[in-house]
């Protein structure tokens, strides 16, 4: 799965969670969403870190990441 898709799904999950609190859904649903939220964040982080859909150029010997003024 690509990172943007994972970010959209995690955002939708958060929106559903906030809506469930605001509109006072049954407590079991809200607690279930709250309990699963750490798993959602771990899954999001792993998906974003493992996403290799973008190809970045290799740096030269005299370059450091973030310092292109040399």
PDB file of N, H, CA, C and O in Angstrom:
ATOM      1  N   UNK A   1       0.840  -1.175   0.000  1.00  0.00           N
ATOM      2  CA  UNK A   1       0.000   0.000   0.000  1.00  0.00           C
ATOM      3  C   UNK A   1       0.887   1.240   0.000  1.00  0.00           C
ATOM      4  O   UNK A   1       1.930   1.277   0.653  1.00  0.00           O
ATOM      5  N   UNK A   2       0.458   2.236  -0.733  1.00  0.00           N
ATOM      6  H   UNK A   2      -0.390   2.206  -1.264  1.00  0.00           H
ATOM      7  CA  UNK A   2       1.228   3.469  -0.805  1.00  0.00           C
ATOM      8  C   UNK A   2       0.926   4.359   0.396  1.00  0.00           C
ATOM      9  O   UNK A   2      -0.141   4.274   1.006  1.00  0.00           O
ATOM     10  N   UNK A   3       1.881   5.204   0.714  1.00  0.00           N
ATOM     11  H   UNK A   3       2.747   5.274   0.219  1.00  0.00           H
ATOM     12  CA  UNK A   3       1.774   6.077   1.885  1.00  0.00           C
ATOM     13  C   UNK A   3       0.556   7.012   1.831  1.00  0.00           C
ATOM     14  O   UNK A   3      -0.133   7.147   2.841  1.00  0.00           O
ATOM     15  N   UNK A   4       0.265   7.660   0.698  1.00  0.00           N
ATOM     16  H   UNK A   4       0.825   7.550  -0.123  1.00  0.00           H
ATOM     17  CA  UNK A   4      -0.901   8.560   0.705  1.00  0.00           C
ATOM     18  C   UNK A   4      -2.214   7.835   1.025  1.00  0.00           C
ATOM     19  O   UNK A   4      -3.082   8.392   1.698  1.00  0.00           O
ATOM     20  N   UNK A   5      -2.357   6.615   0.551  1.00  0.00           N
ATOM     21  H   UNK A   5      -1.652   6.163   0.005  1.00  0.00           H
ATOM     22  CA  UNK A   5      -3.564   5.842   0.855  1.00  0.00           C
ATOM     23  C   UNK A   5      -3.645   5.532   2.345  1.00  0.00           C
ATOM     24  O   UNK A   5      -4.715   5.629   2.946  1.00  0.00           O
ATOM     25  N   UNK A   6      -2.519   5.161   2.939  1.00  0.00           N
ATOM     26  H   UNK A   6      -1.649   5.083   2.451  1.00  0.00           H
ATOM     27  CA  UNK A   6      -2.490   4.868   4.368  1.00  0.00           C
ATOM     28  C   UNK A   6      -2.812   6.120   5.183  1.00  0.00           C
ATOM     29  O   UNK A   6      -3.510   6.041   6.194  1.00  0.00           O
ATOM     30  N   UNK A   7      -2.314   7.258   4.753  1.00  0.00           N
ATOM     31  H   UNK A   7      -1.747   7.323   3.932  1.00  0.00           H
ATOM     32  CA  UNK A   7      -2.576   8.514   5.462  1.00  0.00           C
ATOM     33  C   UNK A   7      -4.063   8.866   5.391  1.00  0.00           C
ATOM     34  O   UNK A   7      -4.645   9.313   6.380  1.00  0.00           O
ATOM     35  N   UNK A   8      -4.671   8.666   4.233  1.00  0.00           N
ATOM     36  H   UNK A   8      -4.199   8.303   3.430  1.00  0.00           H
ATOM     37  CA  UNK A   8      -6.104   8.949   4.075  1.00  0.00           C
ATOM     38  C   UNK A   8      -6.928   8.025   4.970  1.00  0.00           C
ATOM     39  O   UNK A   8      -7.863   8.478   5.630  1.00  0.00           O
ATOM     40  N   UNK A   9      -6.589   6.734   4.999  1.00  0.00           N
ATOM     41  H   UNK A   9      -5.830   6.366   4.463  1.00  0.00           H
ATOM     42  CA  UNK A   9      -7.326   5.787   5.838  1.00  0.00           C
ATOM     43  C   UNK A   9      -7.181   6.113   7.318  1.00  0.00           C
ATOM     44  O   UNK A   9      -8.155   6.030   8.065  1.00  0.00           O
ATOM     45  N   UNK A  10      -5.986   6.482   7.750  1.00  0.00           N
ATOM     46  H   UNK A  10      -5.194   6.549   7.143  1.00  0.00           H
ATOM     47  CA  UNK A  10      -5.775   6.840   9.149  1.00  0.00           C
ATOM     48  C   UNK A  10      -6.535   8.119   9.504  1.00  0.00           C
ATOM     49  O   UNK A  10      -7.070   8.237  10.606  1.00  0.00           O
ATOM     50  N   UNK A  11      -6.583   9.057   8.590  1.00  0.00           N
ATOM     51  H   UNK A  11      -6.148   8.961   7.695  1.00  0.00           H
ATOM     52  CA  UNK A  11      -7.333  10.293   8.817  1.00  0.00           C
ATOM     53  C   UNK A  11      -8.826  10.014   8.932  1.00  0.00           C
ATOM     54  O   UNK A  11      -9.500  10.566   9.801  1.00  0.00           O
ATOM     55  N   UNK A  12      -9.340   9.161   8.059  1.00  0.00           N
ATOM     56  H   UNK A  12      -8.792   8.712   7.353  1.00  0.00           H
ATOM     57  CA  UNK A  12     -10.752   8.795   8.135  1.00  0.00           C
ATOM     58  C   UNK A  12     -11.073   8.084   9.444  1.00  0.00           C
ATOM     59  O   UNK A  12     -12.131   8.304  10.034  1.00  0.00           O
ATOM     60  N   UNK A  13     -10.160   7.233   9.894  1.00  0.00           N
ATOM     61  H   UNK A  13      -9.300   7.055   9.415  1.00  0.00           H
ATOM     62  CA  UNK A  13     -10.328   6.551  11.177  1.00  0.00           C
ATOM     63  C   UNK A  13     -10.418   7.577  12.311  1.00  0.00           C
ATOM     64  O   UNK A  13     -11.280   7.471  13.184  1.00  0.00           O
ATOM     65  N   UNK A  14      -9.535   8.555  12.291  1.00  0.00           N
ATOM     66  H   UNK A  14      -8.835   8.641  11.583  1.00  0.00           H
ATOM     67  CA  UNK A  14      -9.550   9.598  13.319  1.00  0.00           C
ATOM     68  C   UNK A  14     -10.845  10.403  13.271  1.00  0.00           C
ATOM     69  O   UNK A  14     -11.404  10.742  14.314  1.00  0.00           O
ATOM     70  N   UNK A  15     -11.318  10.706  12.077  1.00  0.00           N
ATOM     71  H   UNK A  15     -10.863  10.431  11.230  1.00  0.00           H
ATOM     72  CA  UNK A  15     -12.565  11.469  11.938  1.00  0.00           C
ATOM     73  C   UNK A  15     -13.740  10.677  12.500  1.00  0.00           C
ATOM     74  O   UNK A  15     -14.585  11.231  13.204  1.00  0.00           O
ATOM     75  N   UNK A  16     -13.797   9.380  12.191  1.00  0.00           N
ATOM     76  H   UNK A  16     -13.111   8.930  11.619  1.00  0.00           H
ATOM     77  CA  UNK A  16     -14.867   8.536  12.729  1.00  0.00           C
ATOM     78  C   UNK A  16     -14.792   8.493  14.246  1.00  0.00           C
ATOM     79  O   UNK A  16     -15.820   8.545  14.921  1.00  0.00           O
ATOM     80  N   UNK A  17     -13.581   8.398  14.789  1.00  0.00           N
ATOM     81  H   UNK A  17     -12.745   8.356  14.241  1.00  0.00           H
ATOM     82  CA  UNK A  17     -13.406   8.376  16.238  1.00  0.00           C
ATOM     83  C   UNK A  17     -13.912   9.668  16.878  1.00  0.00           C
ATOM     84  O   UNK A  17     -14.625   9.628  17.881  1.00  0.00           O
ATOM     85  N   UNK A  18     -13.549  10.798  16.307  1.00  0.00           N
ATOM     86  H   UNK A  18     -12.970  10.831  15.492  1.00  0.00           H
ATOM     87  CA  UNK A  18     -13.982  12.093  16.857  1.00  0.00           C
ATOM     88  C   UNK A  18     -15.499  12.250  16.740  1.00  0.00           C
ATOM     89  O   UNK A  18     -16.149  12.757  17.654  1.00  0.00           O
ATOM     90  N   UNK A  19     -16.055  11.813  15.611  1.00  0.00           N
ATOM     91  H   UNK A  19     -15.526  11.402  14.868  1.00  0.00           H
ATOM     92  CA  UNK A  19     -17.508  11.882  15.433  1.00  0.00           C
ATOM     93  C   UNK A  19     -18.216  10.995  16.458  1.00  0.00           C
ATOM     94  O   UNK A  19     -19.266  11.362  16.985  1.00  0.00           O
ATOM     95  N   UNK A  20     -17.634   9.827  16.737  1.00  0.00           N
ATOM     96  H   UNK A  20     -16.781   9.529  16.309  1.00  0.00           H
ATOM     97  CA  UNK A  20     -18.262   8.934  17.711  1.00  0.00           C
ATOM     98  C   UNK A  20     -18.274   9.548  19.103  1.00  0.00           C
ATOM     99  O   UNK A  20     -19.200   9.309  19.878  1.00  0.00           O
ATOM    100  N   UNK A  21     -17.268  10.327  19.424  1.00  0.00           N
ATOM    101  H   UNK A  21     -16.516  10.522  18.795  1.00  0.00           H
ATOM    102  CA  UNK A  21     -17.251  11.010  20.718  1.00  0.00           C
ATOM    103  C   UNK A  21     -18.271  12.152  20.723  1.00  0.00           C
ATOM    104  O   UNK A  21     -19.038  12.314  21.672  1.00  0.00           O
ATOM    105  N   UNK A  22     -18.262  12.935  19.651  1.00  0.00           N
ATOM    106  H   UNK A  22     -17.639  12.803  18.880  1.00  0.00           H
ATOM    107  CA  UNK A  22     -19.117  14.126  19.596  1.00  0.00           C
ATOM    108  C   UNK A  22     -20.603  13.772  19.615  1.00  0.00           C
ATOM    109  O   UNK A  22     -21.392  14.409  20.313  1.00  0.00           O
ATOM    110  N   UNK A  23     -20.977  12.749  18.841  1.00  0.00           N
ATOM    111  H   UNK A  23     -20.336  12.232  18.274  1.00  0.00           H
ATOM    112  CA  UNK A  23     -22.388  12.384  18.753  1.00  0.00           C
ATOM    113  C   UNK A  23     -22.779  11.289  19.740  1.00  0.00           C
ATOM    114  O   UNK A  23     -23.861  10.713  19.635  1.00  0.00           O
ATOM    115  N   UNK A  24     -21.910  11.005  20.689  1.00  0.00           N
ATOM    116  H   UNK A  24     -21.030  11.473  20.775  1.00  0.00           H
ATOM    117  CA  UNK A  24     -22.175  10.070  21.769  1.00  0.00           C
ATOM    118  C   UNK A  24     -22.675   8.723  21.267  1.00  0.00           C
ATOM    119  O   UNK A  24     -23.746   8.257  21.654  1.00  0.00           O
ATOM    120  N   UNK A  25     -21.877   8.106  20.395  1.00  0.00           N
ATOM    121  H   UNK A  25     -21.006   8.485  20.081  1.00  0.00           H
ATOM    122  CA  UNK A  25     -22.159   6.742  19.952  1.00  0.00           C
ATOM    123  C   UNK A  25     -22.097   5.831  21.172  1.00  0.00           C
ATOM    124  O   UNK A  25     -21.615   6.248  22.225  1.00  0.00           O
ATOM    125  N   UNK A  26     -22.573   4.604  21.050  1.00  0.00           N
ATOM    126  H   UNK A  26     -22.964   4.265  20.194  1.00  0.00           H
ATOM    127  CA  UNK A  26     -22.462   3.685  22.192  1.00  0.00           C
ATOM    128  C   UNK A  26     -21.013   3.590  22.684  1.00  0.00           C
ATOM    129  O   UNK A  26     -20.060   3.603  21.904  1.00  0.00           O
ATOM    130  N   UNK A  27     -20.896   3.495  23.979  1.00  0.00           N
ATOM    131  H   UNK A  27     -21.670   3.485  24.612  1.00  0.00           H
ATOM    132  CA  UNK A  27     -19.574   3.536  24.593  1.00  0.00           C
ATOM    133  C   UNK A  27     -18.671   2.417  24.100  1.00  0.00           C
ATOM    134  O   UNK A  27     -17.457   2.600  24.003  1.00  0.00           O
ATOM    135  N   UNK A  28     -19.246   1.262  23.789  1.00  0.00           N
ATOM    136  H   UNK A  28     -20.231   1.114  23.869  1.00  0.00           H
ATOM    137  CA  UNK A  28     -18.432   0.139  23.329  1.00  0.00           C
ATOM    138  C   UNK A  28     -17.758   0.446  21.984  1.00  0.00           C
ATOM    139  O   UNK A  28     -16.622   0.034  21.750  1.00  0.00           O
ATOM    140  N   UNK A  29     -18.456   1.165  21.110  1.00  0.00           N
ATOM    141  H   UNK A  29     -19.379   1.500  21.300  1.00  0.00           H
ATOM    142  CA  UNK A  29     -17.867   1.532  19.814  1.00  0.00           C
ATOM    143  C   UNK A  29     -16.728   2.520  20.020  1.00  0.00           C
ATOM    144  O   UNK A  29     -15.648   2.353  19.453  1.00  0.00           O
ATOM    145  N   UNK A  30     -16.964   3.542  20.824  1.00  0.00           N
ATOM    146  H   UNK A  30     -17.842   3.678  21.285  1.00  0.00           H
ATOM    147  CA  UNK A  30     -15.940   4.553  21.071  1.00  0.00           C
ATOM    148  C   UNK A  30     -14.718   3.950  21.755  1.00  0.00           C
ATOM    149  O   UNK A  30     -13.584   4.263  21.395  1.00  0.00           O
ATOM    150  N   UNK A  31     -14.949   3.083  22.745  1.00  0.00           N
ATOM    151  H   UNK A  31     -15.871   2.828  23.037  1.00  0.00           H
ATOM    152  CA  UNK A  31     -13.824   2.438  23.422  1.00  0.00           C
ATOM    153  C   UNK A  31     -13.079   1.486  22.492  1.00  0.00           C
ATOM    154  O   UNK A  31     -11.858   1.354  22.579  1.00  0.00           O
ATOM    155  N   UNK A  32     -13.811   0.830  21.608  1.00  0.00           N
ATOM    156  H   UNK A  32     -14.802   0.938  21.537  1.00  0.00           H
ATOM    157  CA  UNK A  32     -13.167  -0.045  20.627  1.00  0.00           C
ATOM    158  C   UNK A  32     -12.272   0.738  19.685  1.00  0.00           C
ATOM    159  O   UNK A  32     -11.150   0.320  19.398  1.00  0.00           O
ATOM    160  N   UNK A  33     -12.763   1.875  19.201  1.00  0.00           N
ATOM    161  H   UNK A  33     -13.674   2.215  19.434  1.00  0.00           H
ATOM    162  CA  UNK A  33     -11.943   2.724  18.330  1.00  0.00           C
ATOM    163  C   UNK A  33     -10.730   3.266  19.080  1.00  0.00           C
ATOM    164  O   UNK A  33      -9.631   3.345  18.530  1.00  0.00           O
ATOM    165  N   UNK A  34     -10.941   3.637  20.334  1.00  0.00           N
ATOM    166  H   UNK A  34     -11.833   3.574  20.781  1.00  0.00           H
ATOM    167  CA  UNK A  34      -9.834   4.153  21.134  1.00  0.00           C
ATOM    168  C   UNK A  34      -8.786   3.066  21.379  1.00  0.00           C
ATOM    169  O   UNK A  34      -7.586   3.337  21.322  1.00  0.00           O
ATOM    170  N   UNK A  35      -9.226   1.861  21.645  1.00  0.00           N
ATOM    171  H   UNK A  35     -10.200   1.640  21.691  1.00  0.00           H
ATOM    172  CA  UNK A  35      -8.312   0.748  21.905  1.00  0.00           C
ATOM    173  C   UNK A  35      -7.497   0.384  20.672  1.00  0.00           C
ATOM    174  O   UNK A  35      -6.327   0.021  20.786  1.00  0.00           O
ATOM    175  N   UNK A  36      -8.105   0.478  19.502  1.00  0.00           N
ATOM    176  H   UNK A  36      -9.056   0.773  19.410  1.00  0.00           H
ATOM    177  CA  UNK A  36      -7.409   0.110  18.269  1.00  0.00           C
ATOM    178  C   UNK A  36      -6.562   1.240  17.685  1.00  0.00           C
ATOM    179  O   UNK A  36      -5.798   1.007  16.748  1.00  0.00           O
ATOM    180  N   UNK A  37      -6.679   2.455  18.215  1.00  0.00           N
ATOM    181  H   UNK A  37      -7.300   2.644  18.975  1.00  0.00           H
ATOM    182  CA  UNK A  37      -5.953   3.585  17.641  1.00  0.00           C
ATOM    183  C   UNK A  37      -4.430   3.434  17.697  1.00  0.00           C
ATOM    184  O   UNK A  37      -3.776   3.862  16.747  1.00  0.00           O
ATOM    185  N   UNK A  38      -3.814   2.856  18.742  1.00  0.00           N
ATOM    186  H   UNK A  38      -4.346   2.509  19.514  1.00  0.00           H
ATOM    187  CA  UNK A  38      -2.360   2.659  18.687  1.00  0.00           C
ATOM    188  C   UNK A  38      -1.933   1.716  17.552  1.00  0.00           C
ATOM    189  O   UNK A  38      -0.897   1.918  16.918  1.00  0.00           O
ATOM    190  N   UNK A  39      -2.747   0.691  17.311  1.00  0.00           N
ATOM    191  H   UNK A  39      -3.588   0.527  17.825  1.00  0.00           H
ATOM    192  CA  UNK A  39      -2.438  -0.219  16.193  1.00  0.00           C
ATOM    193  C   UNK A  39      -2.524   0.511  14.857  1.00  0.00           C
ATOM    194  O   UNK A  39      -1.728   0.265  13.951  1.00  0.00           O
ATOM    195  N   UNK A  40      -3.493   1.406  14.746  1.00  0.00           N
ATOM    196  H   UNK A  40      -4.139   1.606  15.482  1.00  0.00           H
ATOM    197  CA  UNK A  40      -3.623   2.194  13.515  1.00  0.00           C
ATOM    198  C   UNK A  40      -2.399   3.072  13.307  1.00  0.00           C
ATOM    199  O   UNK A  40      -1.906   3.184  12.184  1.00  0.00           O
ATOM    200  N   UNK A  41      -1.901   3.694  14.364  1.00  0.00           N
ATOM    201  H   UNK A  41      -2.301   3.602  15.276  1.00  0.00           H
ATOM    202  CA  UNK A  41      -0.730   4.562  14.243  1.00  0.00           C
ATOM    203  C   UNK A  41       0.539   3.766  13.936  1.00  0.00           C
ATOM    204  O   UNK A  41       1.379   4.216  13.156  1.00  0.00           O
ATOM    205  N   UNK A  42       0.681   2.604  14.535  1.00  0.00           N
ATOM    206  H   UNK A  42      -0.001   2.238  15.168  1.00  0.00           H
ATOM    207  CA  UNK A  42       1.838   1.758  14.243  1.00  0.00           C
ATOM    208  C   UNK A  42       1.793   1.298  12.792  1.00  0.00           C
ATOM    209  O   UNK A  42       2.802   1.334  12.088  1.00  0.00           O
ATOM    210  N   UNK A  43       0.614   0.864  12.349  1.00  0.00           N
ATOM    211  H   UNK A  43      -0.206   0.835  12.920  1.00  0.00           H
ATOM    212  CA  UNK A  43       0.458   0.447  10.952  1.00  0.00           C
ATOM    213  C   UNK A  43       0.768   1.609  10.001  1.00  0.00           C
ATOM    214  O   UNK A  43       1.426   1.415   8.979  1.00  0.00           O
ATOM    215  N   UNK A  44       0.297   2.811  10.333  1.00  0.00           N
ATOM    216  H   UNK A  44      -0.238   2.970  11.163  1.00  0.00           H
ATOM    217  CA  UNK A  44       0.561   3.985   9.499  1.00  0.00           C
ATOM    218  C   UNK A  44       2.055   4.269   9.412  1.00  0.00           C
ATOM    219  O   UNK A  44       2.579   4.502   8.323  1.00  0.00           O
ATOM    220  N   UNK A  45       2.741   4.252  10.542  1.00  0.00           N
ATOM    221  H   UNK A  45       2.316   4.063  11.427  1.00  0.00           H
ATOM    222  CA  UNK A  45       4.177   4.542  10.553  1.00  0.00           C
ATOM    223  C   UNK A  45       4.953   3.517   9.738  1.00  0.00           C
ATOM    224  O   UNK A  45       5.831   3.883   8.957  1.00  0.00           O
ATOM    225  N   UNK A  46       4.639   2.242   9.910  1.00  0.00           N
ATOM    226  H   UNK A  46       3.926   1.945  10.544  1.00  0.00           H
ATOM    227  CA  UNK A  46       5.337   1.195   9.161  1.00  0.00           C
ATOM    228  C   UNK A  46       5.070   1.328   7.671  1.00  0.00           C
ATOM    229  O   UNK A  46       5.984   1.181   6.860  1.00  0.00           O
ATOM    230  N   UNK A  47       3.830   1.604   7.307  1.00  0.00           N
ATOM    231  H   UNK A  47       3.087   1.723   7.966  1.00  0.00           H
ATOM    232  CA  UNK A  47       3.478   1.749   5.888  1.00  0.00           C
ATOM    233  C   UNK A  47       4.208   2.931   5.257  1.00  0.00           C
ATOM    234  O   UNK A  47       4.714   2.819   4.140  1.00  0.00           O
ATOM    235  N   UNK A  48       4.266   4.052   5.953  1.00  0.00           N
ATOM    236  H   UNK A  48       3.855   4.143   6.860  1.00  0.00           H
ATOM    237  CA  UNK A  48       4.937   5.239   5.406  1.00  0.00           C
ATOM    238  C   UNK A  48       6.446   4.992   5.292  1.00  0.00           C
ATOM    239  O   UNK A  48       7.059   5.378   4.297  1.00  0.00           O
ATOM    240  N   UNK A  49       7.040   4.360   6.288  1.00  0.00           N
ATOM    241  H   UNK A  49       6.542   4.046   7.097  1.00  0.00           H
ATOM    242  CA  UNK A  49       8.482   4.118   6.246  1.00  0.00           C
ATOM    243  C   UNK A  49       8.873   3.086   5.197  1.00  0.00           C
ATOM    244  O   UNK A  49       9.966   3.168   4.635  1.00  0.00           O
ATOM    245  N   UNK A  50       8.015   2.127   4.924  1.00  0.00           N
ATOM    246  H   UNK A  50       7.127   2.061   5.381  1.00  0.00           H
ATOM    247  CA  UNK A  50       8.328   1.080   3.945  1.00  0.00           C
ATOM    248  C   UNK A  50       7.933   1.452   2.514  1.00  0.00           C
ATOM    249  O   UNK A  50       8.270   0.728   1.578  1.00  0.00           O
ATOM    250  N   UNK A  51       7.234   2.553   2.334  1.00  0.00           N
ATOM    251  H   UNK A  51       6.960   3.142   3.095  1.00  0.00           H
ATOM    252  CA  UNK A  51       6.789   2.944   0.996  1.00  0.00           C
ATOM    253  C   UNK A  51       7.992   3.305   0.139  1.00  0.00           C
ATOM    254  O   UNK A  51       8.753   4.215   0.465  1.00  0.00           O
ATOM    255  N   UNK A  52       8.149   2.590  -0.942  1.00  0.00           N
ATOM    256  H   UNK A  52       7.530   1.850  -1.207  1.00  0.00           H
ATOM    257  CA  UNK A  52       9.284   2.837  -1.833  1.00  0.00           C
ATOM    258  C   UNK A  52       8.814   3.247  -3.219  1.00  0.00           C
ATOM    259  O   UNK A  52       9.504   2.986  -4.204  1.00  0.00           O
ATOM    260  N   UNK A  53       7.657   3.881  -3.315  1.00  0.00           N
ATOM    261  H   UNK A  53       7.096   4.093  -2.515  1.00  0.00           H
ATOM    262  CA  UNK A  53       7.135   4.273  -4.618  1.00  0.00           C
ATOM    263  C   UNK A  53       7.872   5.480  -5.196  1.00  0.00           C
ATOM    264  O   UNK A  53       7.893   5.655  -6.414  1.00  0.00           O
ATOM    265  N   UNK A  54       8.470   6.306  -4.357  1.00  0.00           N
ATOM    266  H   UNK A  54       8.453   6.164  -3.368  1.00  0.00           H
ATOM    267  CA  UNK A  54       9.267   7.434  -4.833  1.00  0.00           C
ATOM    268  C   UNK A  54      10.717   7.007  -4.985  1.00  0.00           C
ATOM    269  O   UNK A  54      11.280   6.373  -4.093  1.00  0.00           O
ATOM    270  N   UNK A  55      11.309   7.347  -6.092  1.00  0.00           N
ATOM    271  H   UNK A  55      10.852   7.862  -6.817  1.00  0.00           H
ATOM    272  CA  UNK A  55      12.722   7.049  -6.333  1.00  0.00           C
ATOM    273  C   UNK A  55      13.525   8.329  -6.117  1.00  0.00           C
ATOM    274  O   UNK A  55      13.304   9.339  -6.785  1.00  0.00           O
ATOM    275  N   UNK A  56      14.445   8.267  -5.187  1.00  0.00           N
ATOM    276  H   UNK A  56      14.624   7.447  -4.644  1.00  0.00           H
ATOM    277  CA  UNK A  56      15.277   9.429  -4.879  1.00  0.00           C
ATOM    278  C   UNK A  56      16.671   9.213  -5.459  1.00  0.00           C
ATOM    279  O   UNK A  56      17.173   8.089  -5.450  1.00  0.00           O
ATOM    280  N   UNK A  57      17.302  10.272  -5.964  1.00  0.00           N
ATOM    281  H   UNK A  57      16.894  11.184  -5.972  1.00  0.00           H
ATOM    282  CA  UNK A  57      18.632  10.117  -6.568  1.00  0.00           C
ATOM    283  C   UNK A  57      19.689   9.802  -5.521  1.00  0.00           C
ATOM    284  O   UNK A  57      19.596  10.234  -4.373  1.00  0.00           O
ATOM    285  N   UNK A  58      20.678   9.053  -5.931  1.00  0.00           N
ATOM    286  H   UNK A  58      20.754   8.701  -6.864  1.00  0.00           H
ATOM    287  CA  UNK A  58      21.818   8.768  -5.052  1.00  0.00           C
ATOM    288  C   UNK A  58      22.655  10.034  -4.919  1.00  0.00           C
ATOM    289  O   UNK A  58      22.760  10.812  -5.867  1.00  0.00           O
ATOM    290  N   UNK A  59      23.246  10.243  -3.753  1.00  0.00           N
ATOM    291  H   UNK A  59      23.161   9.611  -2.983  1.00  0.00           H
ATOM    292  CA  UNK A  59      24.064  11.427  -3.536  1.00  0.00           C
ATOM    293  C   UNK A  59      25.523  11.119  -3.854  1.00  0.00           C
ATOM    294  O   UNK A  59      25.970   9.975  -3.767  1.00  0.00           O
ATOM    295  N   UNK A  60      26.242  12.154  -4.218  1.00  0.00           N
ATOM    296  H   UNK A  60      25.878  13.083  -4.289  1.00  0.00           H
ATOM    297  CA  UNK A  60      27.667  12.004  -4.507  1.00  0.00           C
ATOM    298  C   UNK A  60      28.452  11.829  -3.210  1.00  0.00           C
ATOM    299  O   UNK A  60      27.906  11.986  -2.118  1.00  0.00           O
ATOM    300  N   UNK A  61      29.714  11.507  -3.338  1.00  0.00           N
ATOM    301  H   UNK A  61      30.157  11.379  -4.225  1.00  0.00           H
ATOM    302  CA  UNK A  61      30.581  11.302  -2.164  1.00  0.00           C
ATOM    303  C   UNK A  61      30.686  12.552  -1.291  1.00  0.00           C
ATOM    304  O   UNK A  61      30.739  12.448  -0.066  1.00  0.00           O
ATOM    305  N   UNK A  62      30.716  13.746  -1.920  1.00  0.00           N
ATOM    306  H   UNK A  62      30.673  13.830  -2.915  1.00  0.00           H
ATOM    307  CA  UNK A  62      30.916  14.977  -1.160  1.00  0.00           C
ATOM    308  C   UNK A  62      29.607  15.615  -0.691  1.00  0.00           C
ATOM    309  O   UNK A  62      29.621  16.740  -0.190  1.00  0.00           O
ATOM    310  N   UNK A  63      28.488  14.925  -0.843  1.00  0.00           N
ATOM    311  H   UNK A  63      28.477  14.011  -1.250  1.00  0.00           H
ATOM    312  CA  UNK A  63      27.196  15.461  -0.422  1.00  0.00           C
ATOM    313  C   UNK A  63      26.724  14.786   0.858  1.00  0.00           C
ATOM    314  O   UNK A  63      26.975  13.605   1.097  1.00  0.00           O
ATOM    315  N   UNK A  64      26.031  15.577   1.670  1.00  0.00           N
ATOM    316  H   UNK A  64      25.827  16.537   1.476  1.00  0.00           H
ATOM    317  CA  UNK A  64      25.371  15.051   2.848  1.00  0.00           C
ATOM    318  C   UNK A  64      23.891  15.361   2.721  1.00  0.00           C
ATOM    319  O   UNK A  64      23.501  16.359   2.115  1.00  0.00           O
ATOM    320  N   UNK A  65      23.073  14.492   3.299  1.00  0.00           N
ATOM    321  H   UNK A  65      23.390  13.681   3.791  1.00  0.00           H
ATOM    322  CA  UNK A  65      21.629  14.704   3.201  1.00  0.00           C
ATOM    323  C   UNK A  65      21.244  16.008   3.878  1.00  0.00           C
ATOM    324  O   UNK A  65      21.584  16.242   5.038  1.00  0.00           O
ATOM    325  N   UNK A  66      20.532  16.856   3.144  1.00  0.00           N
ATOM    326  H   UNK A  66      20.257  16.666   2.201  1.00  0.00           H
ATOM    327  CA  UNK A  66      20.067  18.108   3.704  1.00  0.00           C
ATOM    328  C   UNK A  66      21.031  19.266   3.559  1.00  0.00           C
ATOM    329  O   UNK A  66      20.681  20.406   3.863  1.00  0.00           O
ATOM    330  N   UNK A  67      22.249  18.985   3.096  1.00  0.00           N
ATOM    331  H   UNK A  67      22.532  18.059   2.849  1.00  0.00           H
ATOM    332  CA  UNK A  67      23.241  20.040   2.954  1.00  0.00           C
ATOM    333  C   UNK A  67      23.729  20.084   1.510  1.00  0.00           C
ATOM    334  O   UNK A  67      24.762  19.505   1.173  1.00  0.00           O
ATOM    335  N   UNK A  68      22.988  20.764   0.679  1.00  0.00           N
ATOM    336  H   UNK A  68      22.149  21.234   0.952  1.00  0.00           H
ATOM    337  CA  UNK A  68      23.341  20.836  -0.727  1.00  0.00           C
ATOM    338  C   UNK A  68      24.083  22.123  -1.073  1.00  0.00           C
ATOM    339  O   UNK A  68      24.253  22.426  -2.254  1.00  0.00           O
ATOM    340  N   UNK A  69      24.523  22.874  -0.095  1.00  0.00           N
ATOM    341  H   UNK A  69      24.385  22.628   0.865  1.00  0.00           H
ATOM    342  CA  UNK A  69      25.200  24.142  -0.350  1.00  0.00           C
ATOM    343  C   UNK A  69      26.707  23.964  -0.533  1.00  0.00           C
ATOM    344  O   UNK A  69      27.413  24.946  -0.760  1.00  0.00           O
ATOM    345  N   UNK A  70      27.202  22.762  -0.440  1.00  0.00           N
ATOM    346  H   UNK A  70      26.629  21.963  -0.256  1.00  0.00           H
ATOM    347  CA  UNK A  70      28.651  22.546  -0.579  1.00  0.00           C
ATOM    348  C   UNK A  70      29.096  22.708  -2.003  1.00  0.00           C
ATOM    349  O   UNK A  70      30.281  22.562  -2.300  1.00  0.00           O
TER     350      UNK A  70
END
